[in-house]
Amino acid sequence: MNLRKLDDLVQIRKATLQDVHQLSSMIRLGFRDVAERFGLTPDNCPNHPSNCTERWIEEDLGRGVVYYILERSRVPTGCVALECAENGTFYLERLTVLPEARRRSFGKTLVDHAFMEAKALGAERIDIGIIAEHIELKNWYEKMGFVETETRKFENLPFLVTLLTYDLVKAERPS
């Protein structure tokens, strides 16, 4: 089992097919407040993570997306996914921490773990897309060393997307 024990209470492990239900539930719950804040519904944004289904996770796993689950006292508390794109680029996806466990550095811990895993897989950079109006989230990613590359409109989304990148080769992690 791929397991990284951070301390006696917190560990991160690679998800398996047995985790599909837990992952989809955690992602839906973790993104619910974002959907409410930005008025996203199954009708106007069916592909938003707040609408995540078990089938989405199964399809992701089937095409090689790797999910990691952060557990606190053996209770799933957050997750992150890595998808290999091309030319040394990986996408950071579905990063979420359950609302009751936020503001305890679990999100940063998951991002750091994703960086470590991506580097081990030969990644040179990590890309992410976020809702452009979600300024606090953009600032959070920039504090970790991500750099905004562009903001653009996607036809299937009711909001602008800000794309950010983290250069694993050149950048040093801020503390």
C-alpha positions in Angstrom: 0.0 0.0 0.0 1.3 3.5 -0.9 1.1 5.2 2.5 2.9 8.3 3.8 2.5 8.7 7.5 2.9 12.4 8.5 2.4 11.9 12.3 0.5 9.7 14.6 -2.9 11.2 13.5 -2.4 12.2 9.8 -1.4 10.0 6.8 -1.8 10.2 3.1 -2.5 7.1 1.0 -3.1 6.3 -2.6 -6.8 5.7 -3.3 -8.1 2.5 -4.8 -11.3 1.4 -6.5 -12.6 0.6 -3.0 -12.4 4.3 -2.2 -14.7 5.5 -5.1 -17.8 6.1 -2.9 -15.8 7.9 -0.2 -14.0 10.1 -2.8 -17.1 11.1 -4.6 -18.9 11.9 -1.4 -15.9 13.9 0.0 -15.5 15.9 -3.2 -19.2 16.7 -3.4 -19.2 17.9 0.2 -15.9 19.7 -0.1 -17.0 21.7 -3.1 -20.6 22.4 -2.0 -19.7 25.8 -0.5 -17.9 26.9 -3.7 -21.0 25.9 -5.7 -23.3 27.9 -3.4 -21.0 30.9 -3.4 -20.8 31.1 -7.1 -24.3 30.0 -7.9 -23.3 26.7 -9.6 -25.9 24.1 -10.1 -26.2 20.8 -11.9 -28.1 22.7 -14.6 -25.6 25.5 -15.3 -22.4 23.6 -14.4 -22.9 19.8 -14.4 -19.2 19.1 -14.5 -18.4 21.1 -11.3 -16.9 18.9 -8.6 -19.9 19.6 -6.3 -21.8 17.3 -8.6 -19.1 14.5 -8.5 -20.4 11.0 -9.0 -18.8 7.6 -8.4 -18.7 7.1 -12.2 -16.5 10.2 -12.5 -14.0 8.8 -10.1 -14.1 5.3 -11.8 -13.5 6.9 -15.2 -10.7 9.1 -13.8 -9.0 6.0 -12.3 -9.5 4.1 -15.5 -7.6 6.7 -17.5 -4.7 6.9 -15.1 -5.7 9.8 -12.7 -4.2 9.1 -9.3 -6.1 10.1 -6.2 -4.6 10.5 -2.8 -6.6 10.6 0.4 -5.5 12.4 3.6 -6.8 10.6 6.7 -6.8 12.1 10.2 -7.2 9.4 12.9 -8.0 7.0 10.0 -11.0 9.2 8.9 -10.8 10.5 5.3 -10.6 14.2 5.6 -9.3 15.5 2.2 -8.1 14.4 -1.2 -6.2 15.5 -4.3 -5.8 14.0 -7.7 -2.9 14.1 -10.2 -3.4 13.6 -13.9 -0.5 13.3 -16.3 -1.1 15.6 -19.3 1.9 15.8 -21.7 5.5 16.9 -21.9 6.2 16.7 -18.2 3.0 18.5 -17.2 0.6 17.2 -14.6 -2.8 18.6 -13.6 -3.6 19.1 -9.9 -7.4 18.3 -9.6 -10.1 17.8 -7.1 -8.2 19.2 -4.1 -10.6 19.4 -1.2 -10.6 19.3 2.5 -13.9 18.6 4.3 -15.3 21.9 5.8 -14.9 20.8 9.4 -11.2 20.1 8.9 -10.2 23.3 7.1 -7.6 25.9 8.2 -5.4 23.2 9.7 -2.8 23.1 6.7 -4.3 19.8 5.3 -4.8 21.5 1.9 -1.1 22.5 1.8 -0.1 19.1 3.0 -2.0 17.5 0.1 -0.4 19.9 -2.4 3.0 19.2 -1.0 2.3 15.5 -1.3 1.1 15.9 -4.9 4.3 17.8 -5.8 6.4 15.0 -4.3 4.5 12.3 -6.2 4.5 14.3 -9.5 8.3 14.8 -9.2 8.8 11.1 -8.6 6.8 10.5 -11.8 9.0 12.8 -13.8 6.8 15.9 -13.8 8.4 19.3 -14.6 5.3 21.4 -13.8 1.9 21.3 -12.2 -1.0 23.2 -13.7 -4.4 24.0 -12.1 -7.5 25.9 -13.1 -9.7 27.7 -10.7 -12.7 30.0 -10.8 -11.3 33.4 -11.7 -13.5 35.3 -9.1 -12.2 33.0 -6.3 -9.5 35.5 -5.3 -8.8 34.0 -1.9 -8.0 30.6 -3.5 -5.8 32.3 -6.1 -3.9 34.1 -3.4 -3.5 30.8 -1.5 -2.0 29.0 -4.5 0.2 32.0 -5.3 1.5 32.0 -1.7 2.6 28.4 -2.4 4.5 29.5 -5.5 2.0 29.0 -8.3 2.0 31.7 -11.0 -1.0 32.9 -13.0 -0.6 32.2 -16.7 -3.9 33.3 -18.1 -7.6 33.8 -17.5 -10.0 32.6 -20.2 -13.6 31.6 -20.9 -14.5 27.9 -21.6 -17.8 27.4 -23.5 -19.1 24.8 -21.0 -18.5 26.8 -17.9 -20.5 29.8 -16.5 -17.4 31.5 -15.1 -14.0 32.6 -16.2 -11.1 30.2 -15.4 -7.7 31.4 -14.1 -4.9 29.0 -15.0 -1.9 28.8 -12.7 1.3 26.8 -13.0 4.0 25.6 -10.6 7.5 24.9 -12.1 8.8 21.9 -10.2 12.2 22.3 -11.9 13.0 25.9 -11.2 10.9 26.9 -8.2 11.7 26.4 -4.6 8.9 25.9 -2.2 8.2 28.8 0.1 7.8 27.9 3.7 
